[in-house]
Amino acid sequence: MKIICIGRNYEDHVSELQNERPDSPVIFIKPDSSIILKNQPFFIPDYSNEINYEIEVILKICKLGKSIEKKFAKTYYDKVGLGIDFTARDLQFELKSKGLPWEKAKAFDGSALIGNWINKTEFKNLNDINFSMNKNGSLVQKGNTSQMMWNFDELISEISKFFTLKIGDVIFTGTPAGVGKVNRGDKLEGFINNNHNFKINIK
């Protein structure tokens, strides 16, 4: 399986990092070695002094697809959840300044938290999902899927132009504003429509 991530899908996050607004979804991939095993902590790597959390709504692909039309995209995923795209921000800025790829900053081992999956039928409106994250009990990020520049179906259609989607693949749909640094001893907790979805310790 692969993890396909979307960058710059919330305008407020684009602004907070002073990035240029993209004309189409920014797509990058994490390998399966980036997935944090269930009930395991996130370990801050020794090659970064600024690991940032980025909470995101995630989708689980349920059937094989290539060049999917937007009107059919909703049939290609069956579960929704929350995840964290851990980012070595200092390393990312360094790589970007040199025009180099982001993989070292975004796709390193243990950089992807996948929370609990929820059947999409449990959501009244997939374009109106509230989600948030607390750090040490205080709210640090919140968003709503209505704020995305490209919705779930548009993302699936765009991604599948370039990459064949396979059963079990995961799509990270982008993060809202409020990203920040993690430190050893922190505890992160995610909520989707006010329901607890994950918790993870930072070590």
PyRosetta script that sets phi, psi and omega in degrees:
from pyrosetta import init, pose_from_sequence

init()
pose = pose_from_sequence("MKIICIGRNYEDHVSELQNERPDSPVIFIKPDSSIILKNQPFFIPDYSNEINYEIEVILKICKLGKSIEKKFAKTYYDKVGLGIDFTARDLQFELKSKGLPWEKAKAFDGSALIGNWINKTEFKNLNDINFSMNKNGSLVQKGNTSQMMWNFDELISEISKFFTLKIGDVIFTGTPAGVGKVNRGDKLEGFINNNHNFKINIK")
pose.set_psi(1, 160.3)
pose.set_omega(1, 178.6)
pose.set_phi(2, -132.5)
pose.set_psi(2, 157.5)
pose.set_omega(2, 176.5)
pose.set_phi(3, -111.4)
pose.set_psi(3, 119.7)
pose.set_omega(3, -179.5)
pose.set_phi(4, -107.1)
pose.set_psi(4, 122.1)
pose.set_omega(4, -173.9)
pose.set_phi(5, -112.5)
pose.set_psi(5, 147.0)
pose.set_omega(5, 178.1)
pose.set_phi(6, -113.2)
pose.set_psi(6, 127.1)
pose.set_omega(6, 176.1)
pose.set_phi(7, -102.8)
pose.set_psi(7, 152.1)
pose.set_omega(7, 173.3)
pose.set_phi(8, 57.9)
pose.set_psi(8, 49.3)
pose.set_omega(8, 179.2)
pose.set_phi(9, -104.3)
pose.set_psi(9, -0.8)
pose.set_omega(9, 175.0)
pose.set_phi(10, -125.7)
pose.set_psi(10, 124.2)
pose.set_omega(10, -174.3)
pose.set_phi(11, -60.5)
pose.set_psi(11, -35.7)
pose.set_omega(11, -178.4)
pose.set_phi(12, -67.6)
pose.set_psi(12, -30.7)
pose.set_omega(12, 176.4)
pose.set_phi(13, -74.1)
pose.set_psi(13, -38.4)
pose.set_omega(13, 175.2)
pose.set_phi(14, -56.6)
pose.set_psi(14, -42.9)
pose.set_omega(14, -178.3)
pose.set_phi(15, -68.4)
pose.set_psi(15, -41.8)
pose.set_omega(15, -175.0)
pose.set_phi(16, -66.4)
pose.set_psi(16, -28.2)
pose.set_omega(16, 177.4)
pose.set_phi(17, -97.2)
pose.set_psi(17, 4.7)
pose.set_omega(17, 177.5)
pose.set_phi(18, 55.8)
pose.set_psi(18, 42.1)
pose.set_omega(18, 177.0)
pose.set_phi(19, -94.3)
pose.set_psi(19, 162.6)
pose.set_omega(19, 176.1)
pose.set_phi(20, -79.8)
pose.set_psi(20, 138.2)
pose.set_omega(20, 178.9)
pose.set_phi(21, -68.1)
pose.set_psi(21, 124.6)
pose.set_omega(21, -176.9)
pose.set_phi(22, -77.8)
pose.set_psi(22, 154.4)
pose.set_omega(22, 176.1)
pose.set_phi(23, -86.8)
pose.set_psi(23, -17.2)
pose.set_omega(23, 177.5)
pose.set_phi(24, -147.5)
pose.set_psi(24, 163.1)
pose.set_omega(24, -177.0)
pose.set_phi(25, -57.8)
pose.set_psi(25, 136.8)
pose.set_omega(25, 174.0)
pose.set_phi(26, -84.7)
pose.set_psi(26, 122.3)
pose.set_omega(26, -173.3)
pose.set_phi(27, -118.9)
pose.set_psi(27, 133.2)
pose.set_omega(27, 171.0)
pose.set_phi(28, -144.6)
pose.set_psi(28, 166.4)
pose.set_omega(28, -172.9)
pose.set_phi(29, -124.6)
pose.set_psi(29, 142.0)
pose.set_omega(29, 170.7)
pose.set_phi(30, -109.6)
pose.set_psi(30, 144.2)
pose.set_omega(30, 176.7)
pose.set_phi(31, -78.8)
pose.set_psi(31, 169.0)
pose.set_omega(31, 179.9)
pose.set_phi(32, -66.1)
pose.set_psi(32, -20.7)
pose.set_omega(32, 177.5)
pose.set_phi(33, -71.3)
pose.set_psi(33, -8.5)
pose.set_omega(33, 177.3)
pose.set_phi(34, -80.0)
pose.set_psi(34, -14.2)
pose.set_omega(34, -175.2)
pose.set_phi(35, -74.3)
pose.set_psi(35, 129.5)
pose.set_omega(35, 175.7)
pose.set_phi(36, -80.8)
pose.set_psi(36, 127.8)
pose.set_omega(36, 180.0)
pose.set_phi(37, -64.5)
pose.set_psi(37, 150.7)
pose.set_omega(37, -178.2)
pose.set_phi(38, -53.8)
pose.set_psi(38, 134.7)
pose.set_omega(38, 176.2)
pose.set_phi(39, 67.3)
pose.set_psi(39, 14.1)
pose.set_omega(39, 176.5)
pose.set_phi(40, -98.8)
pose.set_psi(40, 152.5)
pose.set_omega(40, 177.4)
pose.set_phi(41, -80.1)
pose.set_psi(41, 172.0)
pose.set_omega(41, 168.7)
pose.set_phi(42, -96.3)
pose.set_psi(42, 126.5)
pose.set_omega(42, 179.1)
pose.set_phi(43, -99.7)
pose.set_psi(43, 122.2)
pose.set_omega(43, 178.5)
pose.set_phi(44, -67.0)
pose.set_psi(44, 122.3)
pose.set_omega(44, -178.4)
pose.set_phi(45, -73.4)
pose.set_psi(45, 155.7)
pose.set_omega(45, -175.4)
pose.set_phi(46, -80.4)
pose.set_psi(46, -2.5)
pose.set_omega(46, -178.8)
pose.set_phi(47, -99.3)
pose.set_psi(47, 10.9)
pose.set_omega(47, 177.8)
pose.set_phi(48, -141.1)
pose.set_psi(48, 141.9)
pose.set_omega(48, 175.9)
pose.set_phi(49, -106.5)
pose.set_psi(49, 3.7)
pose.set_omega(49, -179.4)
pose.set_phi(50, -149.9)
pose.set_psi(50, 82.8)
pose.set_omega(50, 172.8)
pose.set_phi(51, -87.3)
pose.set_psi(51, 125.3)
pose.set_omega(51, 178.6)
pose.set_phi(52, -104.5)
pose.set_psi(52, 146.5)
pose.set_omega(52, 169.8)
pose.set_phi(53, -90.0)
pose.set_psi(53, 146.7)
pose.set_omega(53, 173.0)
pose.set_phi(54, -141.8)
pose.set_psi(54, 104.8)
pose.set_omega(54, 179.4)
pose.set_phi(55, -79.0)
pose.set_psi(55, 141.1)
pose.set_omega(55, -177.0)
pose.set_phi(56, -146.1)
pose.set_psi(56, 146.9)
pose.set_omega(56, 168.0)
pose.set_phi(57, -75.5)
pose.set_psi(57, 136.5)
pose.set_omega(57, -177.2)
pose.set_phi(58, -122.6)
pose.set_psi(58, 153.9)
pose.set_omega(58, -179.3)
pose.set_phi(59, -123.0)
pose.set_psi(59, 144.4)
pose.set_omega(59, 177.0)
pose.set_phi(60, -110.8)
pose.set_psi(60, 120.7)
pose.set_omega(60, -177.8)
pose.set_phi(61, -74.3)
pose.set_psi(61, 137.2)
pose.set_omega(61, -174.6)
pose.set_phi(62, -117.7)
pose.set_psi(62, -3.5)
pose.set_omega(62, 174.6)
pose.set_phi(63, -156.2)
pose.set_psi(63, 159.5)
pose.set_omega(63, -176.8)
pose.set_phi(64, -68.3)
pose.set_psi(64, 135.6)
pose.set_omega(64, -179.7)
pose.set_phi(65, -156.2)
pose.set_psi(65, 144.3)
pose.set_omega(65, 177.2)
pose.set_phi(66, -142.7)
pose.set_psi(66, 137.2)
pose.set_omega(66, 179.8)
pose.set_phi(67, 50.5)
pose.set_psi(67, 55.4)
pose.set_omega(67, -175.8)
pose.set_phi(68, -79.3)
pose.set_psi(68, 130.5)
pose.set_omega(68, 175.3)
pose.set_phi(69, -72.6)
pose.set_psi(69, 144.6)
pose.set_omega(69, -177.4)
pose.set_phi(70, -53.5)
pose.set_psi(70, -39.1)
pose.set_omega(70, -175.9)
pose.set_phi(71, -67.2)
pose.set_psi(71, -18.7)
pose.set_omega(71, 178.9)
pose.set_phi(72, -103.4)
pose.set_psi(72, -5.5)
pose.set_omega(72, -171.4)
pose.set_phi(73, -59.9)
pose.set_psi(73, -32.4)
pose.set_omega(73, -176.0)
pose.set_phi(74, -63.6)
pose.set_psi(74, -18.5)
pose.set_omega(74, -178.8)
pose.set_phi(75, -86.7)
pose.set_psi(75, -2.9)
pose.set_omega(75, -174.3)
pose.set_phi(76, -97.3)
pose.set_psi(76, -2.7)
pose.set_omega(76, 174.1)
pose.set_phi(77, -136.6)
pose.set_psi(77, 145.9)
pose.set_omega(77, -177.2)
pose.set_phi(78, -124.0)
pose.set_psi(78, -11.0)
pose.set_omega(78, -178.3)
pose.set_phi(79, -133.7)
pose.set_psi(79, 150.3)
pose.set_omega(79, -179.2)
pose.set_phi(80, -128.8)
pose.set_psi(80, 146.0)
pose.set_omega(80, 177.4)
pose.set_phi(81, -157.9)
pose.set_psi(81, -162.0)
pose.set_omega(81, 176.6)
pose.set_phi(82, -124.7)
pose.set_psi(82, 150.8)
pose.set_omega(82, 175.6)
pose.set_phi(83, -145.9)
pose.set_psi(83, 170.1)
pose.set_omega(83, 172.8)
pose.set_phi(84, -121.7)
pose.set_psi(84, 127.5)
pose.set_omega(84, 171.1)
pose.set_phi(85, -95.3)
pose.set_psi(85, 96.6)
pose.set_omega(85, 177.3)
pose.set_phi(86, -74.3)
pose.set_psi(86, 133.4)
pose.set_omega(86, -172.8)
pose.set_phi(87, -130.3)
pose.set_psi(87, 129.2)
pose.set_omega(87, 172.6)
pose.set_phi(88, -81.2)
pose.set_psi(88, 88.7)
pose.set_omega(88, -169.2)
pose.set_phi(89, -64.2)
pose.set_psi(89, -39.6)
pose.set_omega(89, 179.5)
pose.set_phi(90, -63.2)
pose.set_psi(90, -40.8)
pose.set_omega(90, 178.5)
pose.set_phi(91, -69.5)
pose.set_psi(91, -37.0)
pose.set_omega(91, 178.3)
pose.set_phi(92, -62.8)
pose.set_psi(92, -45.6)
pose.set_omega(92, 179.3)
pose.set_phi(93, -61.2)
pose.set_psi(93, -39.7)
pose.set_omega(93, 179.3)
pose.set_phi(94, -64.0)
pose.set_psi(94, -45.0)
pose.set_omega(94, -179.4)
pose.set_phi(95, -65.9)
pose.set_psi(95, -43.6)
pose.set_omega(95, -179.9)
pose.set_phi(96, -62.3)
pose.set_psi(96, -38.3)
pose.set_omega(96, -178.7)
pose.set_phi(97, -64.2)
pose.set_psi(97, -23.3)
pose.set_omega(97, 180.0)
pose.set_phi(98, -101.0)
pose.set_psi(98, 3.5)
pose.set_omega(98, -179.9)
pose.set_phi(99, 71.1)
pose.set_psi(99, 26.0)
pose.set_omega(99, -176.6)
pose.set_phi(100, -100.8)
pose.set_psi(100, 160.1)
pose.set_omega(100, 178.9)
pose.set_phi(101, -61.7)
pose.set_psi(101, 161.5)
pose.set_omega(101, -174.8)
pose.set_phi(102, -93.3)
pose.set_psi(102, -3.4)
pose.set_omega(102, -167.6)
pose.set_phi(103, -51.5)
pose.set_psi(103, -41.7)
pose.set_omega(103, -179.0)
pose.set_phi(104, -60.2)
pose.set_psi(104, -30.6)
pose.set_omega(104, -176.6)
pose.set_phi(105, -90.5)
pose.set_psi(105, -22.1)
pose.set_omega(105, -171.9)
pose.set_phi(106, -117.5)
pose.set_psi(106, -24.7)
pose.set_omega(106, -168.6)
pose.set_phi(107, -117.1)
pose.set_psi(107, 17.7)
pose.set_omega(107, -178.0)
pose.set_phi(108, -69.7)
pose.set_psi(108, 162.4)
pose.set_omega(108, -179.6)
pose.set_phi(109, -55.6)
pose.set_psi(109, 132.6)
pose.set_omega(109, 177.0)
pose.set_phi(110, 76.0)
pose.set_psi(110, 21.4)
pose.set_omega(110, -176.6)
pose.set_phi(111, -94.4)
pose.set_psi(111, 1.9)
pose.set_omega(111, -177.0)
pose.set_phi(112, -129.1)
pose.set_psi(112, 117.1)
pose.set_omega(112, 171.9)
pose.set_phi(113, -96.3)
pose.set_psi(113, 130.3)
pose.set_omega(113, 174.6)
pose.set_phi(114, -114.3)
pose.set_psi(114, 118.2)
pose.set_omega(114, -178.8)
pose.set_phi(115, -81.4)
pose.set_psi(115, -160.4)
pose.set_omega(115, -178.3)
pose.set_phi(116, -77.3)
pose.set_psi(116, 139.7)
pose.set_omega(116, 179.4)
pose.set_phi(117, -86.4)
pose.set_psi(117, 145.2)
pose.set_omega(117, 178.8)
pose.set_phi(118, -128.9)
pose.set_psi(118, 133.3)
pose.set_omega(118, 176.3)
pose.set_phi(119, -59.9)
pose.set_psi(119, 133.5)
pose.set_omega(119, -174.6)
pose.set_phi(120, -64.6)
pose.set_psi(120, -19.9)
pose.set_omega(120, 179.0)
pose.set_phi(121, -67.1)
pose.set_psi(121, -14.9)
pose.set_omega(121, 179.4)
pose.set_phi(122, -79.3)
pose.set_psi(122, -8.4)
pose.set_omega(122, -179.6)
pose.set_phi(123, -99.6)
pose.set_psi(123, 129.6)
pose.set_omega(123, 178.5)
pose.set_phi(124, -67.6)
pose.set_psi(124, -38.2)
pose.set_omega(124, -177.2)
pose.set_phi(125, -146.0)
pose.set_psi(125, 110.7)
pose.set_omega(125, -177.7)
pose.set_phi(126, -68.7)
pose.set_psi(126, -17.1)
pose.set_omega(126, 177.4)
pose.set_phi(127, -93.7)
pose.set_psi(127, 13.1)
pose.set_omega(127, 179.1)
pose.set_phi(128, -145.9)
pose.set_psi(128, 59.1)
pose.set_omega(128, 179.0)
pose.set_phi(129, -105.3)
pose.set_psi(129, 121.8)
pose.set_omega(129, 174.4)
pose.set_phi(130, -85.6)
pose.set_psi(130, 140.2)
pose.set_omega(130, 176.0)
pose.set_phi(131, -148.4)
pose.set_psi(131, 155.0)
pose.set_omega(131, -176.2)
pose.set_phi(132, -158.3)
pose.set_psi(132, 167.2)
pose.set_omega(132, 176.0)
pose.set_phi(133, -141.0)
pose.set_psi(133, 138.3)
pose.set_omega(133, 174.3)
pose.set_phi(134, -106.6)
pose.set_psi(134, 143.0)
pose.set_omega(134, 170.2)
pose.set_phi(135, -116.8)
pose.set_psi(135, 119.1)
pose.set_omega(135, -178.0)
pose.set_phi(136, 52.9)
pose.set_psi(136, 38.2)
pose.set_omega(136, 175.3)
pose.set_phi(137, 88.4)
pose.set_psi(137, -5.4)
pose.set_omega(137, -179.3)
pose.set_phi(138, -111.5)
pose.set_psi(138, 138.5)
pose.set_omega(138, -179.9)
pose.set_phi(139, -64.1)
pose.set_psi(139, 128.5)
pose.set_omega(139, 178.2)
pose.set_phi(140, -122.1)
pose.set_psi(140, -28.2)
pose.set_omega(140, 178.6)
pose.set_phi(141, -141.2)
pose.set_psi(141, 142.5)
pose.set_omega(141, 172.1)
pose.set_phi(142, -151.7)
pose.set_psi(142, 151.1)
pose.set_omega(142, 179.7)
pose.set_phi(143, -161.3)
pose.set_psi(143, 178.1)
pose.set_omega(143, 177.3)
pose.set_phi(144, -143.1)
pose.set_psi(144, 138.7)
pose.set_omega(144, -175.6)
pose.set_phi(145, -62.6)
pose.set_psi(145, -17.3)
pose.set_omega(145, 175.5)
pose.set_phi(146, -66.2)
pose.set_psi(146, -17.7)
pose.set_omega(146, -178.4)
pose.set_phi(147, -85.9)
pose.set_psi(147, -5.1)
pose.set_omega(147, -178.8)
pose.set_phi(148, -70.1)
pose.set_psi(148, 141.5)
pose.set_omega(148, 176.2)
pose.set_phi(149, -71.3)
pose.set_psi(149, -32.7)
pose.set_omega(149, 175.1)
pose.set_phi(150, -127.2)
pose.set_psi(150, 125.0)
pose.set_omega(150, -176.9)
pose.set_phi(151, -79.7)
pose.set_psi(151, 179.9)
pose.set_omega(151, -175.2)
pose.set_phi(152, -54.5)
pose.set_psi(152, -49.2)
pose.set_omega(152, -175.7)
pose.set_phi(153, -65.6)
pose.set_psi(153, -39.8)
pose.set_omega(153, 178.2)
pose.set_phi(154, -65.1)
pose.set_psi(154, -38.5)
pose.set_omega(154, 179.0)
pose.set_phi(155, -65.3)
pose.set_psi(155, -45.8)
pose.set_omega(155, -179.2)
pose.set_phi(156, -61.8)
pose.set_psi(156, -42.4)
pose.set_omega(156, 178.7)
pose.set_phi(157, -62.3)
pose.set_psi(157, -44.2)
pose.set_omega(157, -179.2)
pose.set_phi(158, -68.1)
pose.set_psi(158, -47.0)
pose.set_omega(158, -178.9)
pose.set_phi(159, -58.8)
pose.set_psi(159, -43.0)
pose.set_omega(159, -173.7)
pose.set_phi(160, -71.9)
pose.set_psi(160, -9.3)
pose.set_omega(160, 171.4)
pose.set_phi(161, -66.0)
pose.set_psi(161, -33.9)
pose.set_omega(161, -172.1)
pose.set_phi(162, -106.5)
pose.set_psi(162, -32.7)
pose.set_omega(162, -175.0)
pose.set_phi(163, -129.9)
pose.set_psi(163, 129.7)
pose.set_omega(163, 173.6)
pose.set_phi(164, -67.0)
pose.set_psi(164, 127.3)
pose.set_omega(164, 177.1)
pose.set_phi(165, -86.3)
pose.set_psi(165, 134.0)
pose.set_omega(165, -178.5)
pose.set_phi(166, -121.3)
pose.set_psi(166, 157.1)
pose.set_omega(166, -179.9)
pose.set_phi(167, -57.4)
pose.set_psi(167, 128.7)
pose.set_omega(167, 180.0)
pose.set_phi(168, 97.1)
pose.set_psi(168, -13.8)
pose.set_omega(168, 175.9)
pose.set_phi(169, -61.2)
pose.set_psi(169, 152.2)
pose.set_omega(169, -179.0)
pose.set_phi(170, -122.9)
pose.set_psi(170, 135.3)
pose.set_omega(170, 176.1)
pose.set_phi(171, -111.5)
pose.set_psi(171, 123.6)
pose.set_omega(171, 170.2)
pose.set_phi(172, -92.3)
pose.set_psi(172, 122.0)
pose.set_omega(172, -166.7)
pose.set_phi(173, -94.7)
pose.set_psi(173, 6.5)
pose.set_omega(173, 177.7)
pose.set_phi(174, 110.3)
pose.set_psi(174, 159.6)
pose.set_omega(174, -175.1)
pose.set_phi(175, -118.3)
pose.set_psi(175, 145.4)
pose.set_omega(175, 173.6)
pose.set_phi(176, -81.0)
pose.set_psi(176, -176.8)
pose.set_omega(176, 178.3)
pose.set_phi(177, -66.5)
pose.set_psi(177, 162.4)
pose.set_omega(177, 176.5)
pose.set_phi(178, 109.1)
pose.set_psi(178, 7.1)
pose.set_omega(178, 179.3)
pose.set_phi(179, -61.9)
pose.set_psi(179, 152.4)
pose.set_omega(179, -177.5)
pose.set_phi(180, -163.1)
pose.set_psi(180, 177.5)
pose.set_omega(180, -173.8)
pose.set_phi(181, -82.3)
pose.set_psi(181, 145.5)
pose.set_omega(181, 171.9)
pose.set_phi(182, -107.2)
pose.set_psi(182, 151.2)
pose.set_omega(182, 177.4)
pose.set_phi(183, -130.8)
pose.set_psi(183, 157.4)
pose.set_omega(183, 177.8)
pose.set_phi(184, -57.8)
pose.set_psi(184, 135.1)
pose.set_omega(184, -178.2)
pose.set_phi(185, 97.4)
pose.set_psi(185, -12.0)
pose.set_omega(185, 178.2)
pose.set_phi(186, -70.0)
pose.set_psi(186, 153.6)
pose.set_omega(186, 172.3)
pose.set_phi(187, -126.4)
pose.set_psi(187, 126.9)
pose.set_omega(187, 179.5)
pose.set_phi(188, -109.8)
pose.set_psi(188, 137.8)
pose.set_omega(188, 178.3)
pose.set_phi(189, -134.4)
pose.set_psi(189, 134.9)
pose.set_omega(189, -178.7)
pose.set_phi(190, -112.3)
pose.set_psi(190, 147.0)
pose.set_omega(190, -178.1)
pose.set_phi(191, -133.4)
pose.set_psi(191, 137.4)
pose.set_omega(191, 176.6)
pose.set_phi(192, -124.9)
pose.set_psi(192, 121.0)
pose.set_omega(192, -172.2)
pose.set_phi(193, 48.5)
pose.set_psi(193, 43.5)
pose.set_omega(193, 176.8)
pose.set_phi(194, 70.9)
pose.set_psi(194, 5.4)
pose.set_omega(194, 177.2)
pose.set_phi(195, -98.5)
pose.set_psi(195, 135.0)
pose.set_omega(195, -178.4)
pose.set_phi(196, -64.7)
pose.set_psi(196, 130.7)
pose.set_omega(196, -175.8)
pose.set_phi(197, -117.7)
pose.set_psi(197, -34.9)
pose.set_omega(197, 178.9)
pose.set_phi(198, -158.8)
pose.set_psi(198, 163.0)
pose.set_omega(198, 167.6)
pose.set_phi(199, -147.1)
pose.set_psi(199, 147.1)
pose.set_omega(199, -179.7)
pose.set_phi(200, -151.1)
pose.set_psi(200, 141.1)
pose.set_omega(200, 176.7)
pose.set_phi(201, -96.0)
pose.set_psi(201, 147.5)
pose.set_omega(201, 179.0)
pose.set_phi(202, -104.1)
pose.set_psi(202, 129.2)
pose.set_omega(202, -179.0)
pose.set_phi(203, -132.6)
pose.dump_pdb("model.pdb")
